[in-house]
Amino acid sequence: MKFAGKKYWLVGASEGLGEALAHKLAAEGAHLVLSARSKDKLQALADKLPNATTAPLDVTDKSSVAVGAQKAGAVDGVVYLAGYYDPMSAQSWDADSVETMSAVNFTGALHVLGHIVPQFTAAGRGHIVLIGSLAGYRGLPGSIGYGASKAGLMHMGETLYADLKTTQIKVQNINPGFIKTRLTAKNKFNMPQIMTPDEAADQVLKAMRKGRFDTAFPRPFAWLFSLARFTPRALWLKLFN
C-alpha cells in the first residue's frame, strides 16, 4: 500500500502515537487531516508538516464529530487513535472514569465510523485503521473499562472486515502494547517492551503498508496475547497476577 497523494484523517493526532504517525505519513507523501480536542497542539503539529489541515473535535460529542467530518471532507483513509486510560480494579471502580474510557475508546470510534463507513461504501473504496490494544484480547486484572472498551473496538473491526472483505475497502485492527505516554505514566507496574511513540508509529506504518487485517506488536510480548484465547483462564490470571 502506498500513501503518496492520499488523504488520511487521523483522529487523536495531537500527541503520542497519533503525532508520531502524522510525521511518518507526511514523510510518505500523504495529505493529512488532524483531529483531537486541542486546537493549539493540532495547529502546532500541522505547521511542522508539508500538507496538513486541522479539524478539532471531541470524539465523545456526536455533533462535534459531525462538524469535524464535514471539515475533513472526502478522505482515502481514517486512523482512529483516540484513547483514554485509567488503571483501575473492580475494587476501586470509578464510574465517571469507566464511562470516559468507554466513550473515548469505543463510542467515539462509532461516531467517526458513522460518517466514514457510508462515505467509503458509496465510493467503493477506502482504508479504515482502528488502533486497539493487547489489553483487548482478554480480561486482565486492573483493567476495568480500558480492556473492555478496546475489546469492543477490536470486535467492531472484525465485523467491518467480515462485511467488507470482498470490497475495495481495507479494514485493519492494529493492536500495540505499552507506549510511553502521559497515560502509561499512570502505571505503577513493570511494562514489558515499552515503546516510544516513534517506535510504535514505525510498527503501525509497517502494518498499514502490508495491509494485513490483524497486527499485534511488539513481539514476542504480543505473542502471549495473540494466544490468549487458547490459554486456560487459571494460567492466564496466574501469569498476570
C-alpha positions as CSV (number, residue, x, y, z in Angstrom):
1,M,0.0,0.0,0.0
2,K,1.3,3.4,-0.9
3,F,0.3,6.7,0.8
4,A,1.7,9.4,-1.5
5,G,-1.1,11.8,-2.6
6,K,-3.7,10.1,-0.5
7,K,-5.7,11.9,2.1
8,Y,-5.8,10.4,5.6
9,W,-7.9,11.6,8.6
10,L,-6.1,11.0,11.9
11,V,-8.4,11.1,14.9
12,G,-6.4,11.5,18.1
13,A,-3.4,13.2,16.4
14,S,-2.3,15.8,18.9
15,E,0.3,13.8,20.9
16,G,1.8,10.4,21.5
17,L,1.3,7.7,18.8
18,G,-1.0,10.0,16.7
19,E,1.5,12.8,16.5
20,A,4.4,10.4,15.6
21,L,2.3,8.6,13.0
22,A,1.3,12.0,11.4
23,H,5.0,12.8,10.9
24,K,5.6,9.4,9.3
25,L,2.6,9.5,7.0
26,A,3.5,13.0,5.9
27,A,7.0,11.8,5.1
28,E,5.4,9.2,2.8
29,G,3.6,12.0,0.9
30,A,0.2,11.7,2.5
31,H,-2.2,14.7,2.9
32,L,-3.4,14.8,6.4
33,V,-6.5,16.0,8.3
34,L,-5.6,16.1,12.0
35,S,-8.2,15.9,14.7
36,A,-8.2,16.0,18.5
37,R,-9.6,18.3,21.2
38,S,-6.6,20.6,21.5
39,K,-6.7,23.2,18.7
40,D,-3.3,24.6,19.7
41,K,-1.5,21.3,19.7
42,L,-3.1,20.3,16.4
43,Q,-2.1,23.6,14.7
44,A,1.5,23.4,16.1
45,L,1.7,19.9,14.5
46,A,0.2,20.9,11.2
47,D,2.7,23.8,11.0
48,K,5.5,21.2,11.0
49,L,4.1,19.1,8.2
50,P,4.1,19.8,4.5
51,N,0.5,19.1,3.7
52,A,-1.8,19.1,6.8
53,T,-5.0,20.7,7.9
54,T,-6.8,20.6,11.3
55,A,-10.3,19.6,12.2
56,P,-10.6,19.9,16.0
57,L,-13.3,17.8,17.6
58,D,-14.3,15.9,20.7
59,V,-15.0,12.2,19.9
60,T,-17.4,11.9,22.8
61,D,-19.6,14.6,21.3
62,K,-21.6,13.4,18.3
63,S,-22.3,16.8,16.9
64,S,-18.6,17.8,17.3
65,V,-17.6,14.8,15.3
66,A,-20.1,15.7,12.6
67,V,-18.6,19.1,12.3
68,G,-15.1,17.6,12.1
69,A,-16.2,15.1,9.5
70,Q,-17.6,17.8,7.4
71,K,-14.4,19.8,7.6
72,A,-12.3,16.7,6.8
73,G,-14.4,16.1,3.7
74,A,-13.8,13.1,1.4
75,V,-10.8,11.1,2.5
76,D,-9.0,8.0,1.4
77,G,-8.4,6.6,4.8
78,V,-9.1,7.1,8.5
79,V,-7.0,6.1,11.5
80,Y,-8.7,6.1,14.9
81,L,-6.1,6.7,17.5
82,A,-8.1,8.5,20.2
83,G,-7.7,6.8,23.6
84,Y,-8.2,7.3,27.3
85,Y,-6.9,5.2,30.2
86,D,-7.0,5.0,34.0
87,P,-5.6,1.9,35.7
88,M,-8.5,0.5,37.8
89,S,-9.5,-2.6,39.6
90,A,-13.1,-3.7,40.3
91,Q,-12.5,-2.8,44.0
92,S,-11.7,0.8,43.1
93,W,-14.4,1.3,40.4
94,D,-14.8,4.9,39.4
95,A,-18.0,5.2,37.3
96,D,-17.0,8.5,35.6
97,S,-13.6,7.2,34.6
98,V,-15.0,3.9,33.2
99,E,-17.6,5.8,31.2
100,T,-15.0,8.2,29.8
101,M,-12.8,5.3,28.7
102,S,-15.8,3.7,27.0
103,A,-16.8,7.0,25.4
104,V,-13.3,7.8,24.0
105,N,-12.1,4.3,23.2
106,F,-15.2,2.8,21.7
107,T,-18.2,5.1,21.3
108,G,-16.1,7.8,19.9
109,A,-15.0,5.5,17.1
110,L,-18.6,4.7,16.3
111,H,-19.3,8.4,15.9
112,V,-16.4,8.7,13.4
113,L,-17.3,5.4,11.6
114,G,-20.9,6.7,11.3
115,H,-19.6,9.2,8.8
116,I,-16.7,7.2,7.3
117,V,-18.3,3.9,6.5
118,P,-21.2,5.3,4.5
119,Q,-18.7,7.5,2.6
120,F,-16.4,4.6,1.8
121,T,-19.2,2.2,0.8
122,A,-20.7,4.9,-1.5
123,A,-17.3,5.4,-3.1
124,G,-16.5,1.7,-3.2
125,R,-13.0,2.1,-1.6
126,G,-11.3,3.3,1.5
127,H,-9.0,2.4,4.3
128,I,-10.1,2.0,8.0
129,V,-7.5,1.6,10.7
130,L,-8.5,1.0,14.3
131,I,-5.8,1.2,17.0
132,G,-6.8,-1.4,19.6
133,S,-4.6,-2.8,22.3
134,L,-3.1,-6.0,23.5
135,A,-5.3,-5.4,26.6
136,G,-8.3,-6.0,24.3
137,Y,-7.6,-9.7,23.7
138,R,-8.7,-11.0,27.1
139,G,-9.6,-9.8,30.5
140,L,-6.8,-8.6,32.7
141,P,-6.6,-7.6,36.4
142,G,-6.7,-3.9,37.0
143,S,-8.1,-3.1,33.5
144,I,-11.7,-2.3,34.3
145,G,-13.0,0.0,31.5
146,Y,-9.9,0.1,29.3
147,G,-9.7,-3.6,28.3
148,A,-13.4,-3.8,27.6
149,S,-13.6,-0.6,25.5
150,K,-10.6,-1.7,23.4
151,A,-12.1,-5.2,23.0
152,G,-15.3,-3.6,21.7
153,L,-13.3,-1.5,19.2
154,M,-11.4,-4.6,18.0
155,H,-14.6,-6.6,17.7
156,M,-16.1,-3.8,15.6
157,G,-13.1,-4.0,13.3
158,E,-13.6,-7.8,12.9
159,T,-17.3,-7.2,12.0
160,L,-16.4,-4.4,9.5
161,Y,-13.8,-6.7,8.0
162,A,-16.3,-9.6,7.7
163,D,-18.8,-7.3,5.8
164,L,-16.3,-5.5,3.6
165,K,-13.6,-8.1,2.8
166,T,-14.9,-8.6,-0.7
167,T,-14.9,-4.9,-1.5
168,Q,-12.1,-2.4,-2.1
169,I,-12.4,-1.1,1.5
170,K,-9.5,-2.2,3.6
171,V,-10.1,-2.7,7.3
172,Q,-7.3,-3.2,9.8
173,N,-7.0,-3.8,13.6
174,I,-3.6,-2.7,14.8
175,N,-3.0,-3.6,18.5
176,P,0.1,-2.2,20.2
177,G,1.5,-3.0,23.7
178,F,2.8,-0.4,26.1
179,I,3.7,3.0,24.6
180,K,5.5,5.7,26.7
181,T,2.8,8.4,27.0
182,R,1.2,10.5,29.7
183,L,-1.4,7.7,30.1
184,T,1.0,4.8,30.7
185,A,2.9,7.1,33.1
186,K,0.0,6.3,35.5
187,N,1.1,2.7,35.8
188,K,3.0,1.6,38.8
189,F,3.9,-1.8,37.5
190,N,6.6,-3.1,35.1
191,M,5.7,-2.6,31.4
192,P,7.5,-5.2,29.3
193,Q,8.9,-4.0,26.0
194,I,7.5,-0.5,26.4
195,M,8.0,1.6,23.2
196,T,8.4,5.2,22.4
197,P,5.7,6.8,20.3
198,D,8.1,6.9,17.4
199,E,8.9,3.2,17.6
200,A,5.2,2.3,17.8
201,A,4.5,4.6,14.8
202,D,7.0,2.7,12.8
203,Q,5.2,-0.5,13.6
204,V,1.8,1.0,12.7
205,L,3.0,2.3,9.4
206,K,4.6,-1.0,8.6
207,A,1.3,-2.8,9.3
208,M,-0.7,-0.3,7.3
209,R,1.7,-0.8,4.3
210,K,1.3,-4.6,4.5
211,G,-2.5,-4.4,4.7
212,R,-3.0,-7.5,6.9
213,F,-6.2,-7.3,8.9
214,D,-4.8,-8.0,12.4
215,T,-1.4,-6.9,13.7
216,A,-0.2,-7.1,17.3
217,F,3.2,-5.8,18.5
218,P,5.8,-5.7,19.9
219,R,7.0,-9.3,19.6
220,P,7.5,-11.6,21.5
221,F,5.3,-9.9,24.1
222,A,2.4,-9.7,21.7
223,W,2.5,-13.5,21.0
224,L,1.3,-14.1,24.6
225,F,-1.8,-12.0,23.9
226,S,-2.4,-13.5,20.5
227,L,-2.6,-16.9,22.1
228,A,-4.7,-15.6,25.0
229,R,-7.9,-17.1,23.8
230,F,-6.4,-20.6,23.9
231,T,-4.8,-20.2,27.3
232,P,-6.7,-21.8,30.3
233,R,-8.1,-19.0,32.4
234,A,-6.4,-20.1,35.6
235,L,-3.0,-20.0,33.9
236,W,-3.7,-16.7,32.3
237,L,-4.6,-15.0,35.5
238,K,-1.7,-16.5,37.3
239,L,0.7,-15.0,34.6
240,F,-0.7,-11.5,35.2
241,N,-1.4,-11.5,38.9
